[in-house]
């Protein structure tokens, strides 16, 4: 079973409690913080996936372990 690591980043919108997702609803993970920063829009920020709310961390774990 894979675990989340703090060197994988997500683009997160705190106001809407929503990480950036693809068209299938999967949370997008970035292995490079600078790449994630270059994709920011509006009030989004880049954070390690381990700093997401627990429900989103569980969603990512389900994605990578299935």
PDBQT receptor file of N, H, CA, C and O in Angstrom, charges set to zero:
ATOM      1  N   UNK A   1       0.832  -1.170   0.000  1.00  0.00    +0.000 N 
ATOM      2  CA  UNK A   1       0.000   0.000   0.000  1.00  0.00    +0.000 C 
ATOM      3  C   UNK A   1       0.883   1.243   0.000  1.00  0.00    +0.000 C 
ATOM      4  O   UNK A   1       1.769   1.390   0.842  1.00  0.00    +0.000 OA
ATOM      5  N   UNK A   2       0.630   2.127  -0.950  1.00  0.00    +0.000 N 
ATOM      6  H   UNK A   2      -0.089   2.007  -1.634  1.00  0.00    +0.000 HD
ATOM      7  CA  UNK A   2       1.403   3.356  -1.058  1.00  0.00    +0.000 C 
ATOM      8  C   UNK A   2       0.907   4.385  -0.067  1.00  0.00    +0.000 C 
ATOM      9  O   UNK A   2      -0.249   4.354   0.353  1.00  0.00    +0.000 OA
ATOM     10  N   UNK A   3       1.804   5.314   0.310  1.00  0.00    +0.000 N 
ATOM     11  H   UNK A   3       2.743   5.340  -0.032  1.00  0.00    +0.000 HD
ATOM     12  CA  UNK A   3       1.481   6.383   1.254  1.00  0.00    +0.000 C 
ATOM     13  C   UNK A   3       1.747   7.724   0.597  1.00  0.00    +0.000 C 
ATOM     14  O   UNK A   3       2.470   7.812  -0.395  1.00  0.00    +0.000 OA
ATOM     15  N   UNK A   4       1.160   8.758   1.154  1.00  0.00    +0.000 N 
ATOM     16  H   UNK A   4       0.572   8.687   1.960  1.00  0.00    +0.000 HD
ATOM     17  CA  UNK A   4       1.411  10.114   0.674  1.00  0.00    +0.000 C 
ATOM     18  C   UNK A   4       2.757  10.597   1.199  1.00  0.00    +0.000 C 
ATOM     19  O   UNK A   4       3.154  10.284   2.321  1.00  0.00    +0.000 OA
ATOM     20  N   UNK A   5       3.449  11.365   0.364  1.00  0.00    +0.000 N 
ATOM     21  H   UNK A   5       3.126  11.619  -0.548  1.00  0.00    +0.000 HD
ATOM     22  CA  UNK A   5       4.725  11.943   0.786  1.00  0.00    +0.000 C 
ATOM     23  C   UNK A   5       4.675  13.455   0.571  1.00  0.00    +0.000 C 
ATOM     24  O   UNK A   5       3.973  13.945  -0.314  1.00  0.00    +0.000 OA
ATOM     25  N   UNK A   6       5.418  14.174   1.381  1.00  0.00    +0.000 N 
ATOM     26  H   UNK A   6       5.988  13.777   2.100  1.00  0.00    +0.000 HD
ATOM     27  CA  UNK A   6       5.344  15.635   1.335  1.00  0.00    +0.000 C 
ATOM     28  C   UNK A   6       6.101  16.257   0.175  1.00  0.00    +0.000 C 
ATOM     29  O   UNK A   6       6.182  17.483   0.091  1.00  0.00    +0.000 OA
ATOM     30  N   UNK A   7       6.652  15.460  -0.713  1.00  0.00    +0.000 N 
ATOM     31  H   UNK A   7       6.585  14.464  -0.644  1.00  0.00    +0.000 HD
ATOM     32  CA  UNK A   7       7.304  16.004  -1.902  1.00  0.00    +0.000 C 
ATOM     33  C   UNK A   7       6.410  15.905  -3.131  1.00  0.00    +0.000 C 
ATOM     34  O   UNK A   7       6.838  16.230  -4.239  1.00  0.00    +0.000 OA
ATOM     35  N   UNK A   8       5.160  15.455  -2.940  1.00  0.00    +0.000 N 
ATOM     36  H   UNK A   8       4.813  15.192  -2.040  1.00  0.00    +0.000 HD
ATOM     37  CA  UNK A   8       4.151  15.499  -3.995  1.00  0.00    +0.000 C 
ATOM     38  C   UNK A   8       3.237  16.671  -3.678  1.00  0.00    +0.000 C 
ATOM     39  O   UNK A   8       2.733  16.798  -2.562  1.00  0.00    +0.000 OA
ATOM     40  N   UNK A   9       3.031  17.519  -4.666  1.00  0.00    +0.000 N 
ATOM     41  H   UNK A   9       3.441  17.416  -5.573  1.00  0.00    +0.000 HD
ATOM     42  CA  UNK A   9       2.301  18.766  -4.458  1.00  0.00    +0.000 C 
ATOM     43  C   UNK A   9       0.963  18.751  -5.186  1.00  0.00    +0.000 C 
ATOM     44  O   UNK A   9       0.767  18.034  -6.168  1.00  0.00    +0.000 OA
ATOM     45  N   UNK A  10       0.052  19.569  -4.669  1.00  0.00    +0.000 N 
ATOM     46  H   UNK A  10       0.212  20.151  -3.871  1.00  0.00    +0.000 HD
ATOM     47  CA  UNK A  10      -1.246  19.770  -5.305  1.00  0.00    +0.000 C 
ATOM     48  C   UNK A  10      -1.510  21.270  -5.404  1.00  0.00    +0.000 C 
ATOM     49  O   UNK A  10      -0.981  22.070  -4.633  1.00  0.00    +0.000 OA
ATOM     50  N   UNK A  11      -2.336  21.616  -6.370  1.00  0.00    +0.000 N 
ATOM     51  H   UNK A  11      -2.765  20.966  -6.997  1.00  0.00    +0.000 HD
ATOM     52  CA  UNK A  11      -2.848  22.981  -6.463  1.00  0.00    +0.000 C 
ATOM     53  C   UNK A  11      -4.173  22.970  -5.723  1.00  0.00    +0.000 C 
ATOM     54  O   UNK A  11      -5.057  22.169  -6.027  1.00  0.00    +0.000 OA
ATOM     55  N   UNK A  12      -4.310  23.863  -4.748  1.00  0.00    +0.000 N 
ATOM     56  H   UNK A  12      -3.592  24.514  -4.501  1.00  0.00    +0.000 HD
ATOM     57  CA  UNK A  12      -5.471  23.832  -3.867  1.00  0.00    +0.000 C 
ATOM     58  C   UNK A  12      -6.128  25.196  -3.770  1.00  0.00    +0.000 C 
ATOM     59  O   UNK A  12      -5.452  26.217  -3.646  1.00  0.00    +0.000 OA
ATOM     60  N   UNK A  13      -7.441  25.204  -3.826  1.00  0.00    +0.000 N 
ATOM     61  H   UNK A  13      -7.990  24.374  -3.927  1.00  0.00    +0.000 HD
ATOM     62  CA  UNK A  13      -8.251  26.407  -3.666  1.00  0.00    +0.000 C 
ATOM     63  C   UNK A  13      -8.905  26.336  -2.287  1.00  0.00    +0.000 C 
ATOM     64  O   UNK A  13      -9.907  25.643  -2.112  1.00  0.00    +0.000 OA
ATOM     65  N   UNK A  14      -8.342  27.049  -1.308  1.00  0.00    +0.000 N 
ATOM     66  H   UNK A  14      -7.528  27.612  -1.450  1.00  0.00    +0.000 HD
ATOM     67  CA  UNK A  14      -8.859  27.019   0.061  1.00  0.00    +0.000 C 
ATOM     68  C   UNK A  14     -10.297  27.516   0.128  1.00  0.00    +0.000 C 
ATOM     69  O   UNK A  14     -11.109  26.955   0.864  1.00  0.00    +0.000 OA
ATOM     70  N   UNK A  15     -10.624  28.556  -0.624  1.00  0.00    +0.000 N 
ATOM     71  H   UNK A  15      -9.964  29.013  -1.222  1.00  0.00    +0.000 HD
ATOM     72  CA  UNK A  15     -11.959  29.148  -0.557  1.00  0.00    +0.000 C 
ATOM     73  C   UNK A  15     -13.046  28.139  -0.910  1.00  0.00    +0.000 C 
ATOM     74  O   UNK A  15     -14.134  28.165  -0.335  1.00  0.00    +0.000 OA
ATOM     75  N   UNK A  16     -12.754  27.260  -1.844  1.00  0.00    +0.000 N 
ATOM     76  H   UNK A  16     -11.869  27.238  -2.310  1.00  0.00    +0.000 HD
ATOM     77  CA  UNK A  16     -13.739  26.261  -2.284  1.00  0.00    +0.000 C 
ATOM     78  C   UNK A  16     -13.439  24.859  -1.781  1.00  0.00    +0.000 C 
ATOM     79  O   UNK A  16     -14.148  23.916  -2.132  1.00  0.00    +0.000 OA
ATOM     80  N   UNK A  17     -12.385  24.701  -0.952  1.00  0.00    +0.000 N 
ATOM     81  H   UNK A  17     -11.809  25.468  -0.667  1.00  0.00    +0.000 HD
ATOM     82  CA  UNK A  17     -11.961  23.391  -0.460  1.00  0.00    +0.000 C 
ATOM     83  C   UNK A  17     -11.872  22.385  -1.606  1.00  0.00    +0.000 C 
ATOM     84  O   UNK A  17     -12.488  21.319  -1.581  1.00  0.00    +0.000 OA
ATOM     85  N   UNK A  18     -11.083  22.764  -2.609  1.00  0.00    +0.000 N 
ATOM     86  H   UNK A  18     -10.582  23.630  -2.630  1.00  0.00    +0.000 HD
ATOM     87  CA  UNK A  18     -11.044  21.943  -3.808  1.00  0.00    +0.000 C 
ATOM     88  C   UNK A  18      -9.643  21.908  -4.413  1.00  0.00    +0.000 C 
ATOM     89  O   UNK A  18      -9.118  22.949  -4.809  1.00  0.00    +0.000 OA
ATOM     90  N   UNK A  19      -9.033  20.729  -4.491  1.00  0.00    +0.000 N 
ATOM     91  H   UNK A  19      -9.459  19.884  -4.169  1.00  0.00    +0.000 HD
ATOM     92  CA  UNK A  19      -7.766  20.618  -5.213  1.00  0.00    +0.000 C 
ATOM     93  C   UNK A  19      -8.039  20.517  -6.716  1.00  0.00    +0.000 C 
ATOM     94  O   UNK A  19      -9.139  20.157  -7.134  1.00  0.00    +0.000 OA
ATOM     95  N   UNK A  20      -7.043  20.834  -7.504  1.00  0.00    +0.000 N 
ATOM     96  H   UNK A  20      -6.149  21.126  -7.164  1.00  0.00    +0.000 HD
ATOM     97  CA  UNK A  20      -7.156  20.714  -8.958  1.00  0.00    +0.000 C 
ATOM     98  C   UNK A  20      -7.341  19.250  -9.330  1.00  0.00    +0.000 C 
ATOM     99  O   UNK A  20      -6.612  18.381  -8.852  1.00  0.00    +0.000 OA
ATOM    100  N   UNK A  21      -8.327  18.983 -10.189  1.00  0.00    +0.000 N 
ATOM    101  H   UNK A  21      -8.919  19.688 -10.578  1.00  0.00    +0.000 HD
ATOM    102  CA  UNK A  21      -8.645  17.616 -10.592  1.00  0.00    +0.000 C 
ATOM    103  C   UNK A  21      -8.710  17.523 -12.112  1.00  0.00    +0.000 C 
ATOM    104  O   UNK A  21      -8.923  18.520 -12.802  1.00  0.00    +0.000 OA
ATOM    105  N   UNK A  22      -8.524  16.311 -12.619  1.00  0.00    +0.000 N 
ATOM    106  H   UNK A  22      -8.351  15.501 -12.059  1.00  0.00    +0.000 HD
ATOM    107  CA  UNK A  22      -8.669  16.097 -14.055  1.00  0.00    +0.000 C 
ATOM    108  C   UNK A  22     -10.146  15.905 -14.397  1.00  0.00    +0.000 C 
ATOM    109  O   UNK A  22     -11.004  15.983 -13.518  1.00  0.00    +0.000 OA
ATOM    110  N   UNK A  23     -10.438  15.657 -15.657  1.00  0.00    +0.000 N 
ATOM    111  H   UNK A  23      -9.742  15.594 -16.372  1.00  0.00    +0.000 HD
ATOM    112  CA  UNK A  23     -11.833  15.538 -16.092  1.00  0.00    +0.000 C 
ATOM    113  C   UNK A  23     -12.517  14.293 -15.539  1.00  0.00    +0.000 C 
ATOM    114  O   UNK A  23     -13.736  14.168 -15.656  1.00  0.00    +0.000 OA
ATOM    115  N   UNK A  24     -11.773  13.377 -14.945  1.00  0.00    +0.000 N 
ATOM    116  H   UNK A  24     -10.783  13.479 -14.850  1.00  0.00    +0.000 HD
ATOM    117  CA  UNK A  24     -12.348  12.181 -14.336  1.00  0.00    +0.000 C 
ATOM    118  C   UNK A  24     -12.522  12.329 -12.823  1.00  0.00    +0.000 C 
ATOM    119  O   UNK A  24     -12.965  11.393 -12.157  1.00  0.00    +0.000 OA
ATOM    120  N   UNK A  25     -12.177  13.495 -12.278  1.00  0.00    +0.000 N 
ATOM    121  H   UNK A  25     -11.817  14.255 -12.818  1.00  0.00    +0.000 HD
ATOM    122  CA  UNK A  25     -12.321  13.749 -10.844  1.00  0.00    +0.000 C 
ATOM    123  C   UNK A  25     -11.142  13.302 -10.010  1.00  0.00    +0.000 C 
ATOM    124  O   UNK A  25     -11.224  13.294  -8.781  1.00  0.00    +0.000 OA
ATOM    125  N   UNK A  26     -10.039  12.927 -10.653  1.00  0.00    +0.000 N 
ATOM    126  H   UNK A  26      -9.973  12.933 -11.651  1.00  0.00    +0.000 HD
ATOM    127  CA  UNK A  26      -8.845  12.518  -9.910  1.00  0.00    +0.000 C 
ATOM    128  C   UNK A  26      -8.012  13.752  -9.562  1.00  0.00    +0.000 C 
ATOM    129  O   UNK A  26      -7.804  14.628 -10.401  1.00  0.00    +0.000 OA
ATOM    130  N   UNK A  27      -7.543  13.809  -8.330  1.00  0.00    +0.000 N 
ATOM    131  H   UNK A  27      -7.712  13.097  -7.649  1.00  0.00    +0.000 HD
ATOM    132  CA  UNK A  27      -6.708  14.916  -7.885  1.00  0.00    +0.000 C 
ATOM    133  C   UNK A  27      -5.363  14.824  -8.604  1.00  0.00    +0.000 C 
ATOM    134  O   UNK A  27      -4.744  13.761  -8.659  1.00  0.00    +0.000 OA
ATOM    135  N   UNK A  28      -4.922  15.956  -9.152  1.00  0.00    +0.000 N 
ATOM    136  H   UNK A  28      -5.424  16.819  -9.108  1.00  0.00    +0.000 HD
ATOM    137  CA  UNK A  28      -3.644  15.988  -9.865  1.00  0.00    +0.000 C 
ATOM    138  C   UNK A  28      -2.498  16.181  -8.888  1.00  0.00    +0.000 C 
ATOM    139  O   UNK A  28      -2.521  17.088  -8.055  1.00  0.00    +0.000 OA
ATOM    140  N   UNK A  29      -1.502  15.324  -9.000  1.00  0.00    +0.000 N 
ATOM    141  H   UNK A  29      -1.484  14.588  -9.677  1.00  0.00    +0.000 HD
ATOM    142  CA  UNK A  29      -0.295  15.415  -8.170  1.00  0.00    +0.000 C 
ATOM    143  C   UNK A  29       0.858  15.910  -9.027  1.00  0.00    +0.000 C 
ATOM    144  O   UNK A  29       1.007  15.517 -10.184  1.00  0.00    +0.000 OA
ATOM    145  N   UNK A  30       1.665  16.772  -8.444  1.00  0.00    +0.000 N 
ATOM    146  H   UNK A  30       1.544  17.091  -7.504  1.00  0.00    +0.000 HD
ATOM    147  CA  UNK A  30       2.848  17.302  -9.114  1.00  0.00    +0.000 C 
ATOM    148  C   UNK A  30       4.068  16.871  -8.323  1.00  0.00    +0.000 C 
ATOM    149  O   UNK A  30       4.106  17.047  -7.106  1.00  0.00    +0.000 OA
ATOM    150  N   UNK A  31       5.055  16.316  -8.985  1.00  0.00    +0.000 N 
ATOM    151  H   UNK A  31       5.024  16.173  -9.974  1.00  0.00    +0.000 HD
ATOM    152  CA  UNK A  31       6.296  15.921  -8.340  1.00  0.00    +0.000 C 
ATOM    153  C   UNK A  31       7.282  17.063  -8.241  1.00  0.00    +0.000 C 
ATOM    154  O   UNK A  31       8.324  16.941  -7.597  1.00  0.00    +0.000 OA
ATOM    155  N   UNK A  32       6.953  18.180  -8.884  1.00  0.00    +0.000 N 
ATOM    156  H   UNK A  32       6.107  18.279  -9.407  1.00  0.00    +0.000 HD
ATOM    157  CA  UNK A  32       7.834  19.328  -8.923  1.00  0.00    +0.000 C 
ATOM    158  C   UNK A  32       7.029  20.576  -8.533  1.00  0.00    +0.000 C 
ATOM    159  O   UNK A  32       6.060  20.925  -9.208  1.00  0.00    +0.000 OA
ATOM    160  N   UNK A  33       7.421  21.231  -7.468  1.00  0.00    +0.000 N 
ATOM    161  H   UNK A  33       8.207  20.947  -6.919  1.00  0.00    +0.000 HD
ATOM    162  CA  UNK A  33       6.681  22.395  -6.964  1.00  0.00    +0.000 C 
ATOM    163  C   UNK A  33       6.646  23.531  -7.988  1.00  0.00    +0.000 C 
ATOM    164  O   UNK A  33       5.623  24.200  -8.132  1.00  0.00    +0.000 OA
ATOM    165  N   UNK A  34       7.738  23.751  -8.687  1.00  0.00    +0.000 N 
ATOM    166  H   UNK A  34       8.569  23.208  -8.570  1.00  0.00    +0.000 HD
ATOM    167  CA  UNK A  34       7.793  24.836  -9.669  1.00  0.00    +0.000 C 
ATOM    168  C   UNK A  34       6.816  24.595 -10.822  1.00  0.00    +0.000 C 
ATOM    169  O   UNK A  34       6.211  25.536 -11.335  1.00  0.00    +0.000 OA
ATOM    170  N   UNK A  35       6.667  23.341 -11.223  1.00  0.00    +0.000 N 
ATOM    171  H   UNK A  35       7.159  22.576 -10.806  1.00  0.00    +0.000 HD
ATOM    172  CA  UNK A  35       5.709  23.018 -12.284  1.00  0.00    +0.000 C 
ATOM    173  C   UNK A  35       4.281  23.321 -11.829  1.00  0.00    +0.000 C 
ATOM    174  O   UNK A  35       3.478  23.856 -12.594  1.00  0.00    +0.000 OA
ATOM    175  N   UNK A  36       3.977  22.977 -10.593  1.00  0.00    +0.000 N 
ATOM    176  H   UNK A  36       4.630  22.542  -9.972  1.00  0.00    +0.000 HD
ATOM    177  CA  UNK A  36       2.648  23.264 -10.049  1.00  0.00    +0.000 C 
ATOM    178  C   UNK A  36       2.421  24.773  -9.974  1.00  0.00    +0.000 C 
ATOM    179  O   UNK A  36       1.337  25.251 -10.309  1.00  0.00    +0.000 OA
ATOM    180  N   UNK A  37       3.416  25.513  -9.545  1.00  0.00    +0.000 N 
ATOM    181  H   UNK A  37       4.297  25.124  -9.273  1.00  0.00    +0.000 HD
ATOM    182  CA  UNK A  37       3.295  26.971  -9.444  1.00  0.00    +0.000 C 
ATOM    183  C   UNK A  37       3.007  27.584 -10.808  1.00  0.00    +0.000 C 
ATOM    184  O   UNK A  37       2.240  28.542 -10.910  1.00  0.00    +0.000 OA
ATOM    185  N   UNK A  38       3.605  27.049 -11.836  1.00  0.00    +0.000 N 
ATOM    186  H   UNK A  38       4.228  26.271 -11.753  1.00  0.00    +0.000 HD
ATOM    187  CA  UNK A  38       3.388  27.602 -13.179  1.00  0.00    +0.000 C 
ATOM    188  C   UNK A  38       1.969  27.362 -13.681  1.00  0.00    +0.000 C 
ATOM    189  O   UNK A  38       1.558  27.991 -14.656  1.00  0.00    +0.000 OA
ATOM    190  N   UNK A  39       1.207  26.472 -13.048  1.00  0.00    +0.000 N 
ATOM    191  H   UNK A  39       1.540  25.960 -12.256  1.00  0.00    +0.000 HD
ATOM    192  CA  UNK A  39      -0.169  26.173 -13.453  1.00  0.00    +0.000 C 
ATOM    193  C   UNK A  39      -1.222  26.847 -12.577  1.00  0.00    +0.000 C 
ATOM    194  O   UNK A  39      -2.410  26.556 -12.714  1.00  0.00    +0.000 OA
ATOM    195  N   UNK A  40      -0.809  27.739 -11.681  1.00  0.00    +0.000 N 
ATOM    196  H   UNK A  40       0.156  27.976 -11.569  1.00  0.00    +0.000 HD
ATOM    197  CA  UNK A  40      -1.756  28.391 -10.765  1.00  0.00    +0.000 C 
ATOM    198  C   UNK A  40      -2.671  29.374 -11.482  1.00  0.00    +0.000 C 
ATOM    199  O   UNK A  40      -2.285  30.025 -12.453  1.00  0.00    +0.000 OA
ATOM    200  N   UNK A  41      -3.904  29.462 -10.971  1.00  0.00    +0.000 N 
ATOM    201  H   UNK A  41      -4.218  28.934 -10.182  1.00  0.00    +0.000 HD
ATOM    202  CA  UNK A  41      -4.877  30.462 -11.409  1.00  0.00    +0.000 C 
ATOM    203  C   UNK A  41      -5.517  31.078 -10.171  1.00  0.00    +0.000 C 
ATOM    204  O   UNK A  41      -5.619  30.434  -9.128  1.00  0.00    +0.000 OA
ATOM    205  N   UNK A  42      -5.944  32.319 -10.295  1.00  0.00    +0.000 N 
ATOM    206  H   UNK A  42      -5.861  32.843 -11.142  1.00  0.00    +0.000 HD
ATOM    207  CA  UNK A  42      -6.743  32.969  -9.254  1.00  0.00    +0.000 C 
ATOM    208  C   UNK A  42      -6.171  32.859  -7.857  1.00  0.00    +0.000 C 
ATOM    209  O   UNK A  42      -5.016  33.203  -7.608  1.00  0.00    +0.000 OA
ATOM    210  N   UNK A  43      -7.012  32.367  -6.940  1.00  0.00    +0.000 N 
ATOM    211  H   UNK A  43      -7.950  32.087  -7.143  1.00  0.00    +0.000 HD
ATOM    212  CA  UNK A  43      -6.611  32.312  -5.528  1.00  0.00    +0.000 C 
ATOM    213  C   UNK A  43      -6.099  30.934  -5.111  1.00  0.00    +0.000 C 
ATOM    214  O   UNK A  43      -6.153  30.587  -3.932  1.00  0.00    +0.000 OA
ATOM    215  N   UNK A  44      -5.612  30.162  -6.048  1.00  0.00    +0.000 N 
ATOM    216  H   UNK A  44      -5.568  30.443  -7.006  1.00  0.00    +0.000 HD
ATOM    217  CA  UNK A  44      -5.068  28.838  -5.734  1.00  0.00    +0.000 C 
ATOM    218  C   UNK A  44      -3.662  28.968  -5.167  1.00  0.00    +0.000 C 
ATOM    219  O   UNK A  44      -2.962  29.951  -5.411  1.00  0.00    +0.000 OA
ATOM    220  N   UNK A  45      -3.263  27.951  -4.403  1.00  0.00    +0.000 N 
ATOM    221  H   UNK A  45      -3.832  27.153  -4.205  1.00  0.00    +0.000 HD
ATOM    222  CA  UNK A  45      -1.904  27.882  -3.870  1.00  0.00    +0.000 C 
ATOM    223  C   UNK A  45      -1.368  26.473  -4.108  1.00  0.00    +0.000 C 
ATOM    224  O   UNK A  45      -2.131  25.552  -4.398  1.00  0.00    +0.000 OA
ATOM    225  N   UNK A  46      -0.075  26.317  -3.987  1.00  0.00    +0.000 N 
ATOM    226  H   UNK A  46       0.545  27.066  -3.752  1.00  0.00    +0.000 HD
ATOM    227  CA  UNK A  46       0.568  25.006  -4.088  1.00  0.00    +0.000 C 
ATOM    228  C   UNK A  46       0.950  24.569  -2.683  1.00  0.00    +0.000 C 
ATOM    229  O   UNK A  46       1.624  25.300  -1.957  1.00  0.00    +0.000 OA
ATOM    230  N   UNK A  47       0.513  23.363  -2.303  1.00  0.00    +0.000 N 
ATOM    231  H   UNK A  47      -0.035  22.770  -2.893  1.00  0.00    +0.000 HD
ATOM    232  CA  UNK A  47       0.857  22.806  -0.996  1.00  0.00    +0.000 C 
ATOM    233  C   UNK A  47       1.232  21.337  -1.157  1.00  0.00    +0.000 C 
ATOM    234  O   UNK A  47       0.817  20.693  -2.121  1.00  0.00    +0.000 OA
ATOM    235  N   UNK A  48       2.017  20.801  -0.219  1.00  0.00    +0.000 N 
ATOM    236  H   UNK A  48       2.354  21.324   0.564  1.00  0.00    +0.000 HD
ATOM    237  CA  UNK A  48       2.260  19.357  -0.234  1.00  0.00    +0.000 C 
ATOM    238  C   UNK A  48       0.931  18.615  -0.041  1.00  0.00    +0.000 C 
ATOM    239  O   UNK A  48       0.067  19.084   0.701  1.00  0.00    +0.000 OA
ATOM    240  N   UNK A  49       0.763  17.489  -0.685  1.00  0.00    +0.000 N 
ATOM    241  H   UNK A  49       1.465  17.108  -1.287  1.00  0.00    +0.000 HD
ATOM    242  CA  UNK A  49      -0.496  16.741  -0.576  1.00  0.00    +0.000 C 
ATOM    243  C   UNK A  49      -0.766  16.309   0.860  1.00  0.00    +0.000 C 
ATOM    244  O   UNK A  49      -1.913  16.046   1.222  1.00  0.00    +0.000 OA
ATOM    245  N   UNK A  50       0.277  16.233   1.679  1.00  0.00    +0.000 N 
ATOM    246  H   UNK A  50       1.209  16.446   1.384  1.00  0.00    +0.000 HD
ATOM    247  CA  UNK A  50       0.108  15.840   3.078  1.00  0.00    +0.000 C 
ATOM    248  C   UNK A  50      -0.512  16.949   3.926  1.00  0.00    +0.000 C 
ATOM    249  O   UNK A  50      -0.849  16.720   5.088  1.00  0.00    +0.000 OA
ATOM    250  N   UNK A  51      -0.666  18.146   3.362  1.00  0.00    +0.000 N 
ATOM    251  H   UNK A  51      -0.393  18.332   2.418  1.00  0.00    +0.000 HD
ATOM    252  CA  UNK A  51      -1.283  19.259   4.080  1.00  0.00    +0.000 C 
ATOM    253  C   UNK A  51      -2.741  19.474   3.681  1.00  0.00    +0.000 C 
ATOM    254  O   UNK A  51      -3.393  20.386   4.188  1.00  0.00    +0.000 OA
ATOM    255  N   UNK A  52      -3.248  18.651   2.787  1.00  0.00    +0.000 N 
ATOM    256  H   UNK A  52      -2.718  17.910   2.375  1.00  0.00    +0.000 HD
ATOM    257  CA  UNK A  52      -4.661  18.733   2.413  1.00  0.00    +0.000 C 
ATOM    258  C   UNK A  52      -5.542  18.283   3.569  1.00  0.00    +0.000 C 
ATOM    259  O   UNK A  52      -5.081  17.559   4.452  1.00  0.00    +0.000 OA
ATOM    260  N   UNK A  53      -6.820  18.709   3.577  1.00  0.00    +0.000 N 
ATOM    261  H   UNK A  53      -7.194  19.297   2.860  1.00  0.00    +0.000 HD
ATOM    262  CA  UNK A  53      -7.740  18.148   4.564  1.00  0.00    +0.000 C 
ATOM    263  C   UNK A  53      -7.796  16.622   4.426  1.00  0.00    +0.000 C 
ATOM    264  O   UNK A  53      -7.573  16.075   3.346  1.00  0.00    +0.000 OA
ATOM    265  N   UNK A  54      -8.092  15.964   5.520  1.00  0.00    +0.000 N 
ATOM    266  H   UNK A  54      -8.273  16.408   6.397  1.00  0.00    +0.000 HD
ATOM    267  CA  UNK A  54      -8.042  14.500   5.568  1.00  0.00    +0.000 C 
ATOM    268  C   UNK A  54      -8.895  13.829   4.495  1.00  0.00    +0.000 C 
ATOM    269  O   UNK A  54      -8.489  12.812   3.933  1.00  0.00    +0.000 OA
ATOM    270  N   UNK A  55     -10.075  14.386   4.203  1.00  0.00    +0.000 N 
ATOM    271  H   UNK A  55     -10.405  15.212   4.660  1.00  0.00    +0.000 HD
ATOM    272  CA  UNK A  55     -10.925  13.752   3.189  1.00  0.00    +0.000 C 
ATOM    273  C   UNK A  55     -10.256  13.737   1.821  1.00  0.00    +0.000 C 
ATOM    274  O   UNK A  55     -10.414  12.773   1.073  1.00  0.00    +0.000 OA
ATOM    275  N   UNK A  56      -9.509  14.789   1.476  1.00  0.00    +0.000 N 
ATOM    276  H   UNK A  56      -9.380  15.573   2.084  1.00  0.00    +0.000 HD
ATOM    277  CA  UNK A  56      -8.806  14.817   0.194  1.00  0.00    +0.000 C 
ATOM    278  C   UNK A  56      -7.582  13.900   0.209  1.00  0.00    +0.000 C 
ATOM    279  O   UNK A  56      -7.259  13.281  -0.805  1.00  0.00    +0.000 OA
ATOM    280  N   UNK A  57      -6.903  13.810   1.352  1.00  0.00    +0.000 N 
ATOM    281  H   UNK A  57      -7.165  14.313   2.176  1.00  0.00    +0.000 HD
ATOM    282  CA  UNK A  57      -5.784  12.868   1.452  1.00  0.00    +0.000 C 
ATOM    283  C   UNK A  57      -6.287  11.439   1.236  1.00  0.00    +0.000 C 
ATOM    284  O   UNK A  57      -5.648  10.649   0.541  1.00  0.00    +0.000 OA
ATOM    285  N   UNK A  58      -7.432  11.116   1.833  1.00  0.00    +0.000 N 
ATOM    286  H   UNK A  58      -7.951  11.758   2.397  1.00  0.00    +0.000 HD
ATOM    287  CA  UNK A  58      -8.008   9.778   1.648  1.00  0.00    +0.000 C 
ATOM    288  C   UNK A  58      -8.389   9.538   0.192  1.00  0.00    +0.000 C 
ATOM    289  O   UNK A  58      -8.220   8.430  -0.319  1.00  0.00    +0.000 OA
ATOM    290  N   UNK A  59      -8.898  10.557  -0.474  1.00  0.00    +0.000 N 
ATOM    291  H   UNK A  59      -9.035  11.457  -0.060  1.00  0.00    +0.000 HD
ATOM    292  CA  UNK A  59      -9.252  10.439  -1.888  1.00  0.00    +0.000 C 
ATOM    293  C   UNK A  59      -8.015  10.118  -2.732  1.00  0.00    +0.000 C 
ATOM    294  O   UNK A  59      -8.060   9.255  -3.608  1.00  0.00    +0.000 OA
ATOM    295  N   UNK A  60      -6.930  10.812  -2.464  1.00  0.00    +0.000 N 
ATOM    296  H   UNK A  60      -6.894  11.513  -1.753  1.00  0.00    +0.000 HD
ATOM    297  CA  UNK A  60      -5.682  10.555  -3.208  1.00  0.00    +0.000 C 
ATOM    298  C   UNK A  60      -5.175   9.147  -2.918  1.00  0.00    +0.000 C 
ATOM    299  O   UNK A  60      -4.754   8.440  -3.834  1.00  0.00    +0.000 OA
ATOM    300  N   UNK A  61      -5.211   8.734  -1.656  1.00  0.00    +0.000 N 
ATOM    301  H   UNK A  61      -5.553   9.308  -0.912  1.00  0.00    +0.000 HD
ATOM    302  CA  UNK A  61      -4.777   7.372  -1.310  1.00  0.00    +0.000 C 
ATOM    303  C   UNK A  61      -5.594   6.331  -2.051  1.00  0.00    +0.000 C 
ATOM    304  O   UNK A  61      -5.048   5.329  -2.513  1.00  0.00    +0.000 OA
ATOM    305  N   UNK A  62      -6.895   6.555  -2.171  1.00  0.00    +0.000 N 
ATOM    306  H   UNK A  62      -7.339   7.369  -1.796  1.00  0.00    +0.000 HD
ATOM    307  CA  UNK A  62      -7.739   5.628  -2.933  1.00  0.00    +0.000 C 
ATOM    308  C   UNK A  62      -7.323   5.602  -4.401  1.00  0.00    +0.000 C 
ATOM    309  O   UNK A  62      -7.314   4.542  -5.026  1.00  0.00    +0.000 OA
ATOM    310  N   UNK A  63      -6.981   6.764  -4.950  1.00  0.00    +0.000 N 
ATOM    311  H   UNK A  63      -6.988   7.625  -4.442  1.00  0.00    +0.000 HD
ATOM    312  CA  UNK A  63      -6.547   6.850  -6.340  1.00  0.00    +0.000 C 
ATOM    313  C   UNK A  63      -5.279   6.038  -6.580  1.00  0.00    +0.000 C 
ATOM    314  O   UNK A  63      -5.205   5.248  -7.522  1.00  0.00    +0.000 OA
ATOM    315  N   UNK A  64      -4.287   6.237  -5.722  1.00  0.00    +0.000 N 
ATOM    316  H   UNK A  64      -4.347   6.878  -4.957  1.00  0.00    +0.000 HD
ATOM    317  CA  UNK A  64      -2.973   5.619  -5.988  1.00  0.00    +0.000 C 
ATOM    318  C   UNK A  64      -2.893   4.164  -5.571  1.00  0.00    +0.000 C 
ATOM    319  O   UNK A  64      -1.999   3.438  -6.005  1.00  0.00    +0.000 OA
ATOM    320  N   UNK A  65      -3.812   3.737  -4.739  1.00  0.00    +0.000 N 
ATOM    321  H   UNK A  65      -4.538   4.327  -4.386  1.00  0.00    +0.000 HD
ATOM    322  CA  UNK A  65      -3.775   2.342  -4.284  1.00  0.00    +0.000 C 
ATOM    323  C   UNK A  65      -4.753   1.447  -5.033  1.00  0.00    +0.000 C 
ATOM    324  O   UNK A  65      -4.822   0.249  -4.760  1.00  0.00    +0.000 OA
ATOM    325  N   UNK A  66      -5.508   2.006  -5.969  1.00  0.00    +0.000 N 
ATOM    326  H   UNK A  66      -5.452   2.980  -6.190  1.00  0.00    +0.000 HD
ATOM    327  CA  UNK A  66      -6.440   1.194  -6.749  1.00  0.00    +0.000 C 
ATOM    328  C   UNK A  66      -6.080   1.191  -8.204  1.00  0.00    +0.000 C 
ATOM    329  O   UNK A  66      -6.762   0.555  -9.008  1.00  0.00    +0.000 OA
TER     330      UNK A  66
